[in-house]
Amino acid sequence: MDKSKPKTQKLSQETQPEELKRYWVSWWSRTEGRKVPPFQTWISGEREKSEGVYEQSLCAVIDAESEAEIWKAVKKHFPDYEQRFCESREMGWRPGARFPGFEDRTKLV
């Protein structure tokens, strides 16, 4: 009788999907000519970057595996973006009343 332990196959790190985490993210961008992202955004402010050139402060709730993945997606839709912050939140977290109409569109694709 073979009492050896059954062999189990471990998946490599590349094939194991990471768990999604929720982030509250913000960046500066001029919104003209941008590609509409699949995740919901809010404009929370504005600044004059240079004379006559204005940028909006955008915010989003995004579920992703990493911050790097988020900034890659933001760059795809807002090529001129400038990072403000990316804060980890509990899954299920929702923005407050200042950001109305949350539609739970938090995915990058």
C-alpha positions, 0 to 999 in steps of 0.5 A: 500500500502506497502511503505517500502523500498525494501530489498536488499541482500548484498553480504558478503566480502568473495563473492565480488571479489576485483578489480584487481590492477597492480603491478611492482614486483621484487625479487631475486631467483636462476632460476634453478629448478623453475616452469615456472609462467603464468606471464611474467618475466625479468631478470634484474641483478645478484648477488653472494649470497655466494661463487659460488651461484648466484641469478638473479633479476627478475621483472614482471608486475602482476595484482592481488587483493593484494600484499600478493596474489602476493608473494604467487604466486611468492613463488609457482614458485620461492620457494627460492625467496627474495622480492625486491619491489612491487610497485603499478602502474596504470592499463594499465601501461607497463614497459619501453624499458629496459624490451622488448617484453611485452606480457601482461601476467600479471595474476597469474593463 
